[in-house]
Structure formats: structure tokens, C-alpha cells
Amino acid sequence: MPIEYKNVSFVYSAGSPFESAALAGIDCAIEPGSFLALVGRTGSGKSTMVQLLNALLVPTQGEVIVEEYVNSSDKKRRTKKLKGLRKKVGYVFQFPEYQLFLDTVEKDVAYGPKNFGASSEEALKKAHEALLRVGLDASFYGRSPFALSGGEKRKVALAGILAMEPDVLVLDEPTAGLDPEASREMIALFKDINARGTTIVLVSHDMDLVLECANRLIVLEDGKIVKDGDPSSLFEVDLESYALEEPKVFAFVDLLKKGGLGISPSLVSDVDSLADKIKEALK
């Protein structure tokens, strides 16, 4: 069953002098197992849209439906007990410090499963499995999450969500501030998570990440959907008008074209596919 946004609008500080509309009449569905990227300039409504998914926010108008859970502006329609929704939709914040609060990595990652009913033994088992999955071994279990590097903190925050085994994973700027090697590790992990059936909703300004990982792209502008399609269609978008950076592989394709080697950017999603197309063109 897809996730559905039905005529969803959201206004911050409604009725006050500081009223600000963030979303305006959003209608879309997110299919199970998809990898959706939400992009757009700062303030376009991306974070608001994903925070409605697990009811961190409640719509000013319309409703968001995630299987049996309804997050609606209508109190009669709104699901009363939303704890199960928070397990179903895992949210990894842009700043991992927002999610880390216990004194050891092991306890922090085990907190989610335990909070949702797992025994202490089962919660620790899930925590250890999740930590290994993000590349953190037993040497990290007893360490303070606040003494870790930025990349390690991000991995612990992600492990804490994976340990709850969500059906939907929301990633808000997951590679911001990471070095290239750490970014590649995270990208490989996101692809693996999605390949195993987890729906991923990605918020990012990193167009290379979007192009490489996502199979669907939504561009938001002033709280409205202005483009919805395949990420390869980014080359058709006036990226500058939406404050989006050109993917590096597209920029390289432009340079090749100027040098006399014509390659369609619609056929390129990462360095490997670019290399393949260059080989084909040279033959």
C-alpha cells in the first residue's frame, strides 16, 4: 500500500503575525520499496513534508496516510495512537546530536527496540546487528556517542533507527559534512537498505547523491510540487532557478560535449555509468 499525501497544506504559526505557509495542496503517492528524493531550495517545504510522515507535524489541511495510520487535519480522521507509526517510519535527522542521548553507543541504539516492546536481550541483539550493518564493531559498544566523530555519530543515529526495523526510512541530508570516503560508505549502505525492501525518502541538496541513489525525484518550490519524475531528468531542469547544484557527472558530460564527444546525460547516473558511456562513444 503506497503512502498518500492528500491535498496537504501546512502553515507554521497559523493565525499569528509570524504565519508562514510551508506546503500548499500537496498530492502524491510513494510506492513501497521506492527510493524517493525530495529536492528544492531551502524553505521550499522538504523537511515539513517528511515530518508529516510520522506525525512530528500535523497537517493544517488534508491528510497523510501510511497504511492504517492517518495523520489528518481532521481530528475525527486522525489516528489516536501513533506510537506504531513512529516504528514504521524511522526518521534520521540531519544533525545526529538530536537523536543521541544515552551514555553508551550500545544503550543508545538499543533504546528504540526496547521502547517498542523488545526484551533487554533482544534489544541488544538488534542494536549489535544494526551497528555492524553501519560499519561499527564491538569496540564502539561501550563508548560515549558524544565522544565520536561527526561521521560516527551519524552512523550511530542511523543504527538506532535501523534497529527498530522500519518499513520507511527518512534521511535528512544524510551525507552533509562527511568526507568522500564516509559518503561512499553511506551511499552503499542506503542502496543495500533499499534493495532489501525498505522505502527510503531522502531530503538532500547533494544532486550527485540523488542521481546515484534515487529512482524518483520530486522538486519542491514554495511548498508545491513543480516536477515529479526520474532523477535522470534533472538535466532537463533549470537547476539554477531552484537553487540546485548541477551533478558533477552532468558537468563532466558538458565538458565532453564541448570537446566533441556527445553523451546523453539521461544515460548517466554515476561515475561508473559515465565511464561505460565514454567507452561506448569512443568505439
GUSE-717627 format. One record per residue (C-alpha): x, y, z; residue in three letters. Coordinates in steps of 0.001 Angstrom, whole numbers, plus 500000, padded with zeros to 6 digits. Example, Ala and Ser with C-alpha at 12.3 -4.5 7.8 and 13.67 -1.06 7.14 Angstrom:
2
xx,yy,zz,r
512300,495500,507800,ala
513670,498940,507140,ser
REM end
This chain:
283
xx,yy,zz,r
500000,500000,500000,met
501508,503375,498991,pro
501967,506335,501294,ile
499486,509018,500255,glu
499516,512784,500613,tyr
496003,514084,500007,lys
495667,517848,499444,asn
498178,518508,502216,val
498960,522039,503329,ser
500886,523198,506360,phe
501204,526643,507922,val
503645,527476,510689,tyr
502349,529785,513467,ser
498897,529891,511861,ala
496814,532879,512941,gly
499794,534778,514330,ser
501791,537694,512890,pro
504524,535133,512119,phe
502280,532910,509969,glu
504231,531181,507202,ser
502901,528716,504623,ala
505278,525763,504112,ala
503166,523401,501956,leu
500254,524151,499651,ala
497973,521400,498334,gly
500447,518513,498054,ile
499025,515443,496294,asp
501275,512448,495677,cys
501814,508775,496486,ala
505046,506998,497454,ile
505173,503377,496358,glu
506517,500691,498724,pro
510185,499890,498113,gly
510888,503086,496191,ser
513786,505482,496765,phe
512361,508989,496576,leu
514439,512159,496708,ala
512912,515492,497718,leu
514917,518467,496474,val
514483,522210,496302,gly
515873,525421,497726,arg
515993,525988,501496,thr
512457,526794,502675,gly
510732,525005,499782,ser
508917,522594,502145,gly
511074,519458,502035,lys
511595,518965,505769,ser
507989,519856,506509,thr
506809,517238,504037,met
508811,514424,505638,val
507986,515457,509210,gln
504328,514858,508365,leu
505166,511223,507570,leu
505479,510133,511185,asn
503305,512874,512663,ala
506078,515068,514005,leu
503791,517679,512434,leu
500031,517578,511814,val
498659,518990,508525,pro
496864,522325,508579,thr
494770,520901,505763,gln
494470,517430,504205,gly
495957,514176,505396,glu
498914,511804,505090,val
498098,508088,505086,ile
500705,505440,505950,val
498918,502079,505806,glu
496439,502055,508726,glu
497733,505350,510180,tyr
496115,508659,509248,val
497759,511982,510077,asn
494933,514387,509342,ser
493881,517975,509973,ser
490504,516452,510888,asp
490723,515245,514499,lys
487990,512692,513846,lys
490015,511170,510992,arg
493373,511335,512773,arg
494672,508097,514285,thr
494659,508486,518065,lys
497623,506236,518938,lys
500607,506972,516722,leu
503361,505077,518534,lys
503248,502301,515937,gly
503666,504867,513168,leu
506945,506045,514735,arg
508235,502477,514483,lys
507018,502063,510918,lys
508552,505359,509738,val
512106,505887,511011,gly
513475,509429,510819,tyr
517227,510142,510768,val
517740,513847,511413,phe
520319,515994,509677,gln
522106,516606,512969,phe
522680,513269,514762,pro
523099,515049,518105,glu
519316,515455,518136,tyr
518938,511676,518413,gln
521785,510698,520745,leu
521124,510948,524473,phe
522338,507886,526413,leu
525821,507344,527846,asp
526971,504498,525595,thr
526543,503678,521921,val
525095,500261,522752,glu
522422,501655,525078,lys
521521,504431,522650,asp
520936,502085,519710,val
519066,499542,521871,ala
516697,502188,523254,tyr
514339,502172,520247,gly
513670,498400,520106,pro
513284,498304,523899,lys
510852,501220,523807,asn
508715,499285,521324,phe
508500,496171,523491,gly
511647,494127,522860,ala
513275,492457,525847,ser
516637,493815,527001,ser
518385,490814,525432,glu
516535,491144,522130,glu
517066,494925,522061,ala
520821,494482,522482,leu
520877,491825,519750,lys
519101,494211,517359,lys
521444,497029,518388,ala
524565,494953,517709,his
523241,493849,514314,glu
522378,497440,513351,ala
525774,498754,514451,leu
527602,496120,512430,leu
525425,496977,509466,arg
526586,500598,509551,val
530212,499520,509986,gly
530697,499963,513744,leu
532083,496899,515528,asp
532051,495814,519184,ala
534793,498295,520065,ser
532159,501042,519845,phe
529552,499455,522145,tyr
530802,500964,525404,gly
531927,504323,524026,arg
530075,507571,524594,ser
528230,508630,521431,pro
529149,512243,522222,phe
532887,511478,522001,ala
532642,510167,518428,leu
533481,511918,515181,ser
530705,513535,513158,gly
530567,510619,510727,gly
530500,508067,513540,glu
527691,509944,515295,lys
525708,509860,512059,arg
526231,506100,511817,lys
525069,505582,515414,val
521955,507682,514793,ala
521195,505627,511683,leu
521809,502355,513560,ala
519349,503472,516233,gly
516651,503746,513586,ile
517609,500557,511719,leu
517425,498611,514979,ala
513673,499335,515025,met
513349,497710,511579,glu
511225,500450,509973,pro
509328,499958,506720,asp
510100,503546,505698,val
513393,505336,506306,leu
513541,509143,506126,val
517037,510583,505603,leu
517515,514328,506054,asp
520807,515480,504451,glu
522495,512183,505426,pro
525906,512904,503887,thr
526244,516571,504871,ala
529669,517221,506364,gly
531049,513759,505593,leu
534343,513229,503799,asp
534231,511477,500392,pro
535103,508032,501772,glu
532450,508227,504512,ala
529917,509451,501944,ser
530634,506477,499674,arg
530159,504103,502614,glu
526819,505672,503485,met
525646,505618,499863,ile
526445,501897,499588,ala
524533,501306,502827,leu
521479,503263,501642,phe
521407,501267,498402,lys
521601,497999,500340,asp
518806,499050,502731,ile
516579,499965,499802,asn
517450,496775,497900,ala
516195,494775,500889,arg
512759,496354,500536,gly
512813,499422,502781,thr
511203,502528,501299,thr
513579,505488,501517,ile
512634,509165,501413,val
515719,511327,501012,leu
515980,515075,501594,val
519190,516411,500112,ser
520936,519265,498341,his
523536,516790,497040,asp
522440,516186,493465,met
525142,513553,492929,asp
523685,511542,495817,leu
520174,511969,494401,val
521213,510949,490905,leu
523104,507870,492083,glu
520608,506513,494628,cys
517059,507634,493930,ala
514631,506146,491423,asn
512215,509049,491742,arg
512667,512786,492128,leu
510283,515450,493423,ile
511276,519116,493125,val
509534,521444,495581,leu
509215,525199,495180,glu
507247,527461,497518,asp
505547,524458,499091,gly
504348,522981,495788,lys
505480,520096,493605,ile
506897,521561,490396,val
508486,518393,488999,lys
507956,514690,489674,asp
509858,512107,487657,gly
513027,510119,487079,asp
516223,511615,488577,pro
517922,511419,485177,ser
515514,514149,484051,ser
517491,516587,486208,leu
519340,517543,483043,phe
516032,518958,481741,glu
515524,521146,484819,val
516710,524731,485149,asp
518709,523808,488230,leu
519821,527343,488950,glu
516231,528594,489197,ser
515594,526105,492025,tyr
518977,526755,493697,ala
520138,523213,492871,leu
523721,522316,492031,glu
524466,520514,488785,glu
525547,516891,489380,pro
529280,516557,488788,lys
528781,513822,486189,val
526468,516149,484207,phe
529086,518898,484341,ala
531659,516411,483008,phe
529269,515370,480226,val
529002,519057,479237,asp
532793,519289,479031,leu
532945,516142,476894,leu
530303,517572,474572,lys
532340,520759,474125,lys
535320,518532,473305,gly
533355,516730,470604,gly
532241,513589,472498,leu
528458,513527,472619,gly
526908,511579,475533,ile
523317,511956,476697,ser
523173,512946,480388,pro
519927,510982,480671,ser
522022,507786,480416,leu
524422,508748,483209,val
523815,508375,486958,ser
527284,507943,488484,asp
530985,507675,487649,val
530732,504027,486590,asp
527882,504620,484136,ser
529716,507689,482797,leu
532853,505593,482190,ala
530779,502974,480352,asp
529216,505608,478077,lys
532614,507137,477323,ile
533903,503685,476284,lys
530884,503177,474027,glu
531270,506625,472463,ala
534983,506105,471766,leu
534258,502817,469981,lys
REM end
